[in-house]
């Protein structure tokens, strides 16, 4: 902050002071205080009596130009580890200029973080050009190296996307952390560090409490789900026993088990009617709830020629669904 010294006559009796702070008057409070480059002007006024006459005198005006404060915060916008599979994934961060003047920030992403179960590959850094909070391929700006944002006004925030690729071969529930660093392009350092003449309107730039450097961590969790089908049969013969003879009823049970931490999509279970048997109409059921044989609004269908088909749809890991149907051993 640059100042000029003020000197008033020593014979003057100072009875009042006027502060001309018009530039500060009704301005909204900023995270970094008064806007960098603002002139704060100060003039003192004295009144006195001399030989029975009331007189007044003003001091010279002192002008103070507010220096630029360099401060930044960076936070992850993801509520927890981003669910990811091998392939492309996106991490989102919010960068906020906590200083009091326009400043650009240099971004550095680190994917090889100690303690990672696996490391992702960095594809690019991008900024949220349309401010919708979602990475839009071909719309959001990809930052060229060295990855640096445009100047942000005081208190302005920007969403930054870190685009990565999850490698093949990772196993279920493994975690990968990614660190993102934002540094003021003017400079960083110990709070109070001064960059002479580097601030707004030719003033100084002074490092604030954040050191003009911020780091945030995002993480990804690899999720995999798998399906296991377990099929069993129970028999009831015409004599009340469990023999497999002509006329016996065979009840087939198919249990679909989804394991892992993710989910599977469009799960469809099919089974053919075994040769030498005949489907027993109306016996198809899902979790003991009867299904119609026709291909209609429910999840299943069944016929002698096409077998049974049951649509389970999107199924999260940890789910078990049971399908049953009956056939009769042909005479």
N, C-alpha and C positions, 0 to 999 in steps of 0.2 A: 504494500500500500504506500503510495507516494504522497508526501505532504509538503506544504509550504509553511514556514514559521510565521507566527503572528506577533507583532509588537505594537503596544498601545502607549500613549504618552503617560509618563509616570505621575504627572500632576493631575491626571484625570481621576475623578472619583467614579468608579464603576458601580452603577446602580442597576443595570439590567443587561441581559444578553439575549439577542435574537438568533435563532438557529434556522437557517434556510435549508430545510431538508426536503424540498418539494419532491425530489426524485424518489424519496422513500415513502411518501405520504400514504397513498391508498393501494400500493402494490401488494399483491398476494404474497404470502410467505413461501419461499422456495426452500427446497431441501438444503441448498448450499447458501442460503441467505440472500442478500441484495445482489442483483444481477451484476456480473463482472462488467467493468467499464463505466458503471454509474458514477457520476460526479456528485459528491456530497459537499455542499458549500456552507460556510459558516462565517457570519459577520457579527461582531460584538457591537453593542450600542451603549453609550454612557450618557447620562444627563446630569447636569450640575448647575449651580447658581454661581454667578461671578458678578460682583458689583451690583447685586440686586436683579440681575437679569438671568433668566433661565436659558441655559444653552444645552446643546447636545453635540455628540461627536461619534462617528463610526470608525471602527477599526478597518484595516484592510480585510478583504475576503480571502479566506483560506479554502482552497479547493482540494478535495481528496478523491482520487480515482480508485474505485474498488478493484482490487486485484482478482484474478481468476482462481477459484478454489478447485482443485482436482480431486474428485471423489467418485467412486463407482461401486455399485452392488451388482451381484450376479446370483441368480437363484434358478434351481431346476423347477420347471413347470409340471413335471411328471409326478403324480401322486405316489408313485412307488416304482419298483423295477418294471420296465417296459417288457411286455410279453413278446418274445421274439422267437423265430425259427430261422434255420439257415437261409440266408438271403438278406435283402435290404431291410433296414430298420431306421427309425428316426427318434432322436432325443431332442427335447425342447427346453430352452432356457430363456429367462428374461434378464436383460441387461438394462440398468437404469443409471442415467447420468445424475449422480447426486451432487455434482458441482454446481456452480452458479453461472457458468458460461458455456458456450458451445464447445463440444469436444468430440473427437472421433476416438475409437477404441480398437486396438489391435487384439485379435482373437487367436488363441492357440489351443488346439485340442490334443489331448494325450490319451491314447487308447491302451498303452501298455502300463497298466496300473498294478502296483504290488498287491498280491492277494487275489488277483483275478483267477477264476477257474479257466477262462479262455479269453483271448484278446480279439476284438473285432478289428476290421480294417476300415480306416477312415476314407470315405468317398469324397466328402466336401463339407463346407460350412455354407449355410444359406441364411438369409434374413426374410422375415415374413412381409413380403412386399405388399400384399393386400390386407394385412392386419386381421386375418380371420382366425389366427391361432393354429392353423393346420398347414402342414407342408404341402404345397401344390406344385407338382413337377411341371416345369416349363413356365411357371408364373413367378414363383419366388426367386429372388436374385441369388445366384451362386457367387460367392465372394472369390475373386481371384487372389493369388498369393502376392504379397503377404496379406492375409485375410484381415481387412480393416473395414469397419463400418463407416458410413457417412457421418458427418457431424450431427450430434444429438444436442438439442437445446437443453438448457437446465431443466431438470425434473422429467425429461422425456424418457420413455422406456421403449425397448425394441425386443421383439421375440427373435431368437437365434436358433436355428436348427442345426444339429450335428447329424450328418448323414453317414451311416456306417453299414458295413456288411458283416453278418454273422457267418462264420465259416461252417463248412460241413464237418460232421464228425463230433460235434458237441453233444453231450448227454443231457438227459432230462434234469431240470432244476439248476443247472450250472449258471453262475452269475458272472457278468463282465461289467466292470465300472469304467466310465469315461470321464476324464476331468477336462473342464473348459476354463481357460484363463482369459480375462479381459483386462487390458492395460491401457491407460490413457496415452495417446500418441505423443502428447507433449512431454510426458515423462512420469516416472513413479519414484517412490523412495520413502524414506522416513518422513512421517508427518512434520510439516514445517519446511521441508526442502523447497528451495526457491529456484525457479527458472526465470532469470531476468529477461524482461521484455518479451516473454513467450506467451503472455496472456492475452485476453481480449482487448482490442483497441490499443495494443502496445504496452499494456501494463504487465506486471509480473504474473507468473503462474505459481501457485503455492500448493504443495501436496497436503491434502486433508487427512482425516483420521483413518480412512481406508488404505492409505498409502497409494491411492490411485491405481490399485491392483486388486482384483477380486478373482476368486476361484470357486467354482461350483461343480458338483459331481452328479452325474446321471448314471443309471445302471440298467442293464438288460438281464432278463431271466429267460434262459432257453426252456421252452416248454414242448414236451413231446407226449403224445398220447398213442396208445396202441389198442387194438381190438383182439380179444380172444373169444372164440366160439367153442363152447363145450356142449356136446350133444349126447343125450342119453335116451334109452328106450325102456318102457315097462310093458309087460305083456299080460293079457287076460284071455285065457282060452275058454271055449264054450262049456267047459266042465268045472269052471271056478278056479282053475289052476293058472300057472304062469307059463304054460307050454306054447311053443310056436307051431301051431297046427292050422290047417285050413279053418277059417272062421275066427281065428284069434284076432283080438283087437290090439294093435300096437300103438301106444301113445309115445310120440316123440317129443322130447323137451330140448330146446336149444336156448342156452344161456349166453347172451352177449355181454362180455365184461370189457369195460373201457378203463384202462389204467394209465398212469402217468400224472402229469400236472396240467396238461392242456385240454383240448377237446377235439373231437372228430366231427366232420361235417358230412351230411347226406349219407348217413349210415343206412344201408339197405341189406336185409338178410333174406336170402333165397334158399329153398330146398326143394329138390325134386321128389316126386312120389316114387318110392322104390318099385322096381319091377316085381311083379307077382303080388302086388297089393293094390287096393282101391281106396282112394281118399274118402273119408267119412264126412259128408257134407255138414257144414255148420259147426265143426269142431275147432276151427282156428281161433286162438286166443292170444292176447298179449297181456302179460302180468295178470293172468286169470280173467281179464275182461274179454268177453267174446267179440270177435271181429266178423264182419260179413264176408262171404266168399267173393262177392262181386267187387270189381275195381271201382269203388265209389268214394265216399267222403272219409271213410276211416282209414287206418294205417295199413290194412292188410287185404290180400286177395288170395284165393285158392281155387284150383281146379285139377282134375286128373291129368290133363295134358301139360299144363304150365307149372304145376307144383304150387308151393306157397311162396308168397313174397310179403314182407313186412317192412315198412319204412319207419325207421327210428329217428331220422333227421339228424340235427346237431346234438351231440351227446357229450357232456363234460366227463373228464376222468373221474373215476370213483363210482361210476354208474353201472348197475347191472339190470338188464331187461331180459325177461323170460318169455319165450314163444312156445306154444304147445299146439299139436294137432294129432288127429287119429287117422290111422289107416286100418283096413281089414285085410288079413291074409286071404288071398283068393282060394276058393275051393278047387 
